[in-house]
Amino acid sequence: MDERHAMNNTTTLVIGGCRSGKSSHALGLANALPGKKKIFIATSVPTDTEMEARVTKHRQERGEDWVTAEVPVKIPGTIDEASATADVILVDCLTLWTSNLMFQGLDQPGIDQHIQVLATSLEHAQCPVFLVSNEVGTGIVPENALARQFRDMAGFVNQRIAAVADNVTWMVAGIAVPIKPAR
């Protein structure tokens, strides 16, 4: 690991509700770092024209400085591989990653294994990593079992990743509220 990476391999989780400014804030933080090799790990799997339009808009907002890796599930391996040469990695988002894991038929123990592998990858990352996730547990209790399971899984993912992150920022109405500072 070179000195440039050893000095700044922090993990930052940016969490908040829908349209709270999470992605823009994480992108701003990542863009403020020096270096030219920027990797964006996209977990979205567009299934309709509206989602495709969102993906196109986000890609345009990032600009040409970012290399996009479309990785619906295998985030840890991508972080392991890319962090050796990248200057910064941005993962958007862990909520869709959780959904993708559930669509593969994984139950809580299976998802827990994926969370642990991700946590280990973050701890060993050789460059700064920013992760975006939705806080889905502050609303109403969903009426169906699958939605409740998703809410619970997303909460477990957020808790585990927040525990290993150096920084956690909660976004509220476009305002960044630090809830866990760097060690």
Phi and psi restraints in degrees (value plus and minus 20) as a CYANA .aco file:
   2 ASP   PHI    -101.7   -61.7
   2 ASP   PSI     144.3   184.3
   3 GLU   PHI     -80.7   -40.7
   3 GLU   PSI     -55.0   -15.0
   4 ARG   PHI     -78.5   -38.5
   4 ARG   PSI     -64.1   -24.1
   5 HIS   PHI     -96.7   -56.7
   5 HIS   PSI     -58.2   -18.2
   6 ALA   PHI     -82.6   -42.6
   6 ALA   PSI     -49.1    -9.1
   7 MET   PHI     -98.4   -58.4
   7 MET   PSI     -41.0    -1.0
   8 ASN   PHI    -166.6  -126.6
   8 ASN   PSI      43.5    83.5
   9 ASN   PHI    -128.7   -88.7
   9 ASN   PSI      23.6    63.6
  10 THR   PHI     -96.0   -56.0
  10 THR   PSI     133.6   173.6
  11 THR   PHI    -132.5   -92.5
  11 THR   PSI     111.0   151.0
  12 THR   PHI    -145.2  -105.2
  12 THR   PSI     105.7   145.7
  13 LEU   PHI    -123.2   -83.2
  13 LEU   PSI     106.5   146.5
  14 VAL   PHI    -133.0   -93.0
  14 VAL   PSI      97.9   137.9
  15 ILE   PHI    -147.8  -107.8
  15 ILE   PSI     130.1   170.1
  16 GLY   PHI     153.0   193.0
  16 GLY   PSI    -199.0  -159.0
  17 GLY   PHI     -99.3   -59.3
  17 GLY   PSI     158.9   198.9
  18 CYS   PHI     -82.6   -42.6
  18 CYS   PSI     117.5   157.5
  19 ARG   PHI      38.9    78.9
  19 ARG   PSI      10.5    50.5
  20 SER   PHI    -108.3   -68.3
  20 SER   PSI     -30.0    10.0
  21 GLY   PHI      81.1   121.1
  21 GLY   PSI      -6.0    34.0
  22 LYS   PHI     -78.2   -38.2
  22 LYS   PSI     -75.5   -35.5
  23 SER   PHI     -83.1   -43.1
  23 SER   PSI     -63.7   -23.7
  24 SER   PHI     -83.5   -43.5
  24 SER   PSI     -60.6   -20.6
  25 HIS   PHI     -85.9   -45.9
  25 HIS   PSI     -66.9   -26.9
  26 ALA   PHI     -81.6   -41.6
  26 ALA   PSI     -60.9   -20.9
  27 LEU   PHI     -83.6   -43.6
  27 LEU   PSI     -61.7   -21.7
  28 GLY   PHI     -82.1   -42.1
  28 GLY   PSI     -63.0   -23.0
  29 LEU   PHI     -82.9   -42.9
  29 LEU   PSI     -65.2   -25.2
  30 ALA   PHI     -86.2   -46.2
  30 ALA   PSI     -60.3   -20.3
  31 ASN   PHI     -88.6   -48.6
  31 ASN   PSI     -42.4    -2.4
  32 ALA   PHI     -95.0   -55.0
  32 ALA   PSI     -33.7     6.3
  33 LEU   PHI    -100.6   -60.6
  33 LEU   PSI     128.6   168.6
  34 PRO   PHI     -91.1   -51.1
  34 PRO   PSI     139.2   179.2
  35 GLY   PHI      94.6   134.6
  35 GLY   PSI     136.3   176.3
  36 LYS   PHI    -131.5   -91.5
  36 LYS   PSI     -38.3     1.7
  37 LYS   PHI    -112.4   -72.4
  37 LYS   PSI      80.2   120.2
  38 LYS   PHI    -135.1   -95.1
  38 LYS   PSI     104.8   144.8
  39 ILE   PHI    -133.3   -93.3
  39 ILE   PSI     105.2   145.2
  40 PHE   PHI    -127.0   -87.0
  40 PHE   PSI      98.8   138.8
  41 ILE   PHI    -118.5   -78.5
  41 ILE   PSI      90.7   130.7
  42 ALA   PHI    -118.3   -78.3
  42 ALA   PSI     105.0   145.0
  43 THR   PHI    -117.8   -77.8
  43 THR   PSI     -26.2    13.8
  44 SER   PHI     -89.5   -49.5
  44 SER   PSI     119.9   159.9
  45 VAL   PHI    -139.5   -99.5
  45 VAL   PSI      72.9   112.9
  46 PRO   PHI     -80.8   -40.8
  46 PRO   PSI     109.1   149.1
  47 THR   PHI    -138.9   -98.9
  47 THR   PSI     -20.5    19.5
  48 ASP   PHI    -172.5  -132.5
  48 ASP   PSI     153.0   193.0
  49 THR   PHI     -88.0   -48.0
  49 THR   PSI     -52.9   -12.9
  50 GLU   PHI     -84.8   -44.8
  50 GLU   PSI     -62.9   -22.9
  51 MET   PHI     -89.3   -49.3
  51 MET   PSI     -57.6   -17.6
  52 GLU   PHI     -80.4   -40.4
  52 GLU   PSI     -59.6   -19.6
  53 ALA   PHI     -85.4   -45.4
  53 ALA   PSI     -58.8   -18.8
  54 ARG   PHI     -83.3   -43.3
  54 ARG   PSI     -63.8   -23.8
  55 VAL   PHI     -81.6   -41.6
  55 VAL   PSI     -64.8   -24.8
  56 THR   PHI     -82.0   -42.0
  56 THR   PSI     -63.2   -23.2
  57 LYS   PHI     -82.2   -42.2
  57 LYS   PSI     -65.4   -25.4
  58 HIS   PHI     -83.8   -43.8
  58 HIS   PSI     -59.3   -19.3
  59 ARG   PHI     -82.9   -42.9
  59 ARG   PSI     -61.2   -21.2
  60 GLN   PHI     -86.3   -46.3
  60 GLN   PSI     -58.6   -18.6
  61 GLU   PHI     -83.7   -43.7
  61 GLU   PSI     -56.0   -16.0
  62 ARG   PHI     -88.9   -48.9
  62 ARG   PSI     -58.2   -18.2
  63 GLY   PHI      67.4   107.4
  63 GLY   PSI     159.3   199.3
  64 GLU   PHI     -98.8   -58.8
  64 GLU   PSI     -27.5    12.5
  65 ASP   PHI     -89.3   -49.3
  65 ASP   PSI     -39.3     0.7
  66 TRP   PHI    -121.3   -81.3
  66 TRP   PSI     115.7   155.7
  67 VAL   PHI    -116.2   -76.2
  67 VAL   PSI     105.9   145.9
  68 THR   PHI    -117.7   -77.7
  68 THR   PSI     110.1   150.1
  69 ALA   PHI    -134.6   -94.6
  69 ALA   PSI      97.2   137.2
  70 GLU   PHI    -106.0   -66.0
  70 GLU   PSI      87.1   127.1
  71 VAL   PHI    -153.3  -113.3
  71 VAL   PSI      69.7   109.7
  72 PRO   PHI     -86.6   -46.6
  72 PRO   PSI     -49.7    -9.7
  73 VAL   PHI    -151.0  -111.0
  73 VAL   PSI     -62.9   -22.9
  74 LYS   PHI    -107.2   -67.2
  74 LYS   PSI      30.6    70.6
  75 ILE   PHI     -80.7   -40.7
  75 ILE   PSI     -67.0   -27.0
  76 PRO   PHI     -76.6   -36.6
  76 PRO   PSI     -67.4   -27.4
  77 GLY   PHI     -82.8   -42.8
  77 GLY   PSI     -56.7   -16.7
  78 THR   PHI     -87.3   -47.3
  78 THR   PSI     -61.4   -21.4
  79 ILE   PHI     -83.4   -43.4
  79 ILE   PSI     -65.7   -25.7
  80 ASP   PHI     -75.4   -35.4
  80 ASP   PSI     -67.8   -27.8
  81 GLU   PHI     -92.0   -52.0
  81 GLU   PSI     -68.4   -28.4
  82 ALA   PHI     -93.6   -53.6
  82 ALA   PSI     -52.1   -12.1
  83 SER   PHI     -87.6   -47.6
  83 SER   PSI     -38.2     1.8
  84 ALA   PHI     -86.6   -46.6
  84 ALA   PSI     -47.9    -7.9
  85 THR   PHI    -144.5  -104.5
  85 THR   PSI     -32.0     8.0
  86 ALA   PHI     -98.9   -58.9
  86 ALA   PSI     135.9   175.9
  87 ASP   PHI    -110.7   -70.7
  87 ASP   PSI     -47.1    -7.1
  88 VAL   PHI    -181.6  -141.6
  88 VAL   PSI     128.0   168.0
  89 ILE   PHI    -146.7  -106.7
  89 ILE   PSI     117.9   157.9
  90 LEU   PHI    -145.6  -105.6
  90 LEU   PSI     103.1   143.1
  91 VAL   PHI    -126.9   -86.9
  91 VAL   PSI     102.5   142.5
  92 ASP   PHI    -158.2  -118.2
  92 ASP   PSI      86.2   126.2
  93 CYS   PHI    -162.5  -122.5
  93 CYS   PSI     141.8   181.8
  94 LEU   PHI     -90.5   -50.5
  94 LEU   PSI     -43.9    -3.9
  95 THR   PHI     -87.5   -47.5
  95 THR   PSI     -65.2   -25.2
  96 LEU   PHI     -87.4   -47.4
  96 LEU   PSI     -55.2   -15.2
  97 TRP   PHI     -78.4   -38.4
  97 TRP   PSI     -65.2   -25.2
  98 THR   PHI     -80.2   -40.2
  98 THR   PSI     -65.0   -25.0
  99 SER   PHI     -80.3   -40.3
  99 SER   PSI     -64.0   -24.0
 100 ASN   PHI     -81.6   -41.6
 100 ASN   PSI     -59.9   -19.9
 101 LEU   PHI     -83.8   -43.8
 101 LEU   PSI     -61.6   -21.6
 102 MET   PHI     -84.8   -44.8
 102 MET   PSI     -58.8   -18.8
 103 PHE   PHI     -85.4   -45.4
 103 PHE   PSI     -40.6    -0.6
 104 GLN   PHI    -100.5   -60.5
 104 GLN   PSI     -20.8    19.2
 105 GLY   PHI      69.2   109.2
 105 GLY   PSI      -7.7    32.3
 106 LEU   PHI     -96.6   -56.6
 106 LEU   PSI     121.8   161.8
 107 ASP   PHI    -116.7   -76.7
 107 ASP   PSI    -194.4  -154.4
 108 GLN   PHI     -77.4   -37.4
 108 GLN   PSI     -66.4   -26.4
 109 PRO   PHI     -80.9   -40.9
 109 PRO   PSI     -58.0   -18.0
 110 GLY   PHI     -86.3   -46.3
 110 GLY   PSI     -61.5   -21.5
 111 ILE   PHI     -89.4   -49.4
 111 ILE   PSI     -57.5   -17.5
 112 ASP   PHI     -77.4   -37.4
 112 ASP   PSI     -59.2   -19.2
 113 GLN   PHI     -82.7   -42.7
 113 GLN   PSI     -62.0   -22.0
 114 HIS   PHI     -85.1   -45.1
 114 HIS   PSI     -58.9   -18.9
 115 ILE   PHI     -82.7   -42.7
 115 ILE   PSI     -64.1   -24.1
 116 GLN   PHI     -82.9   -42.9
 116 GLN   PSI     -61.5   -21.5
 117 VAL   PHI     -84.3   -44.3
 117 VAL   PSI     -60.4   -20.4
 118 LEU   PHI     -83.7   -43.7
 118 LEU   PSI     -64.9   -24.9
 119 ALA   PHI     -78.9   -38.9
 119 ALA   PSI     -61.8   -21.8
 120 THR   PHI     -84.4   -44.4
 120 THR   PSI     -62.0   -22.0
 121 SER   PHI     -80.8   -40.8
 121 SER   PSI     -61.6   -21.6
 122 LEU   PHI     -85.5   -45.5
 122 LEU   PSI     -60.5   -20.5
 123 GLU   PHI     -84.7   -44.7
 123 GLU   PSI     -48.6    -8.6
 124 HIS   PHI    -121.5   -81.5
 124 HIS   PSI     -19.7    20.3
 125 ALA   PHI     -78.2   -38.2
 125 ALA   PSI     122.9   162.9
 126 GLN   PHI    -121.1   -81.1
 126 GLN   PSI     -11.1    28.9
 127 CYS   PHI    -167.4  -127.4
 127 CYS   PSI     147.5   187.5
 128 PRO   PHI     -81.8   -41.8
 128 PRO   PSI     119.4   159.4
 129 VAL   PHI    -146.0  -106.0
 129 VAL   PSI     108.8   148.8
 130 PHE   PHI    -131.3   -91.3
 130 PHE   PSI     114.3   154.3
 131 LEU   PHI    -146.0  -106.0
 131 LEU   PSI     121.4   161.4
 132 VAL   PHI    -133.1   -93.1
 132 VAL   PSI     118.4   158.4
 133 SER   PHI    -170.5  -130.5
 133 SER   PSI     132.2   172.2
 134 ASN   PHI    -109.2   -69.2
 134 ASN   PSI     121.5   161.5
 135 GLU   PHI    -111.7   -71.7
 135 GLU   PSI      86.5   126.5
 136 VAL   PHI    -125.3   -85.3
 136 VAL   PSI     -21.4    18.6
 137 GLY   PHI    -115.4   -75.4
 137 GLY   PSI     -10.5    29.5
 138 THR   PHI    -121.2   -81.2
 138 THR   PSI     -19.0    21.0
 139 GLY   PHI    -117.0   -77.0
 139 GLY   PSI    -176.5  -136.5
 140 ILE   PHI     -93.6   -53.6
 140 ILE   PSI     139.7   179.7
 141 VAL   PHI     -95.8   -55.8
 141 VAL   PSI     103.8   143.8
 142 PRO   PHI     -80.5   -40.5
 142 PRO   PSI     130.8   170.8
 143 GLU   PHI    -103.1   -63.1
 143 GLU   PSI     -34.5     5.5
 144 ASN   PHI    -139.6   -99.6
 144 ASN   PSI     137.4   177.4
 145 ALA   PHI     -83.4   -43.4
 145 ALA   PSI     -60.5   -20.5
 146 LEU   PHI     -84.8   -44.8
 146 LEU   PSI     -62.2   -22.2
 147 ALA   PHI     -85.6   -45.6
 147 ALA   PSI     -58.5   -18.5
 148 ARG   PHI     -86.3   -46.3
 148 ARG   PSI     -60.3   -20.3
 149 GLN   PHI     -82.9   -42.9
 149 GLN   PSI     -63.6   -23.6
 150 PHE   PHI     -81.6   -41.6
 150 PHE   PSI     -66.5   -26.5
 151 ARG   PHI     -77.1   -37.1
 151 ARG   PSI     -64.9   -24.9
 152 ASP   PHI     -84.6   -44.6
 152 ASP   PSI     -65.3   -25.3
 153 MET   PHI     -82.3   -42.3
 153 MET   PSI     -63.3   -23.3
 154 ALA   PHI     -81.6   -41.6
 154 ALA   PSI     -59.1   -19.1
 155 GLY   PHI     -84.0   -44.0
 155 GLY   PSI     -61.9   -21.9
 156 PHE   PHI     -83.7   -43.7
 156 PHE   PSI     -63.1   -23.1
 157 VAL   PHI     -79.4   -39.4
 157 VAL   PSI     -69.1   -29.1
 158 ASN   PHI     -80.8   -40.8
 158 ASN   PSI     -62.5   -22.5
 159 GLN   PHI     -82.3   -42.3
 159 GLN   PSI     -66.9   -26.9
 160 ARG   PHI     -87.0   -47.0
 160 ARG   PSI     -60.2   -20.2
 161 ILE   PHI     -94.8   -54.8
 161 ILE   PSI     -56.6   -16.6
 162 ALA   PHI     -81.6   -41.6
 162 ALA   PSI     -54.7   -14.7
 163 ALA   PHI     -84.9   -44.9
 163 ALA   PSI     -54.8   -14.8
 164 VAL   PHI    -113.9   -73.9
 164 VAL   PSI     -33.2     6.8
 165 ALA   PHI     -91.7   -51.7
 165 ALA   PSI     125.9   165.9
 166 ASP   PHI     -96.7   -56.7
 166 ASP   PSI     -55.2   -15.2
 167 ASN   PHI    -152.1  -112.1
 167 ASN   PSI     120.4   160.4
 168 VAL   PHI    -152.5  -112.5
 168 VAL   PSI     108.1   148.1
 169 THR   PHI    -141.8  -101.8
 169 THR   PSI     112.3   152.3
 170 TRP   PHI    -121.9   -81.9
 170 TRP   PSI     107.6   147.6
 171 MET   PHI    -118.1   -78.1
 171 MET   PSI     109.9   149.9
 172 VAL   PHI    -154.3  -114.3
 172 VAL   PSI      96.9   136.9
 173 ALA   PHI      30.1    70.1
 173 ALA   PSI      20.5    60.5
 174 GLY   PHI      59.9    99.9
 174 GLY   PSI     -15.4    24.6
 175 ILE   PHI    -127.0   -87.0
 175 ILE   PSI     107.7   147.7
 176 ALA   PHI    -102.9   -62.9
 176 ALA   PSI     102.6   142.6
 177 VAL   PHI    -135.8   -95.8
 177 VAL   PSI      86.8   126.8
 178 PRO   PHI     -87.9   -47.9
 178 PRO   PSI     108.8   148.8
 179 ILE   PHI    -137.8   -97.8
 179 ILE   PSI     -30.7     9.3
 180 LYS   PHI    -167.6  -127.6
 180 LYS   PSI      88.7   128.7
 181 PRO   PHI     -99.1   -59.1
 181 PRO   PSI     147.7   187.7
 182 ALA   PHI     -82.8   -42.8
 182 ALA   PSI     126.4   166.4
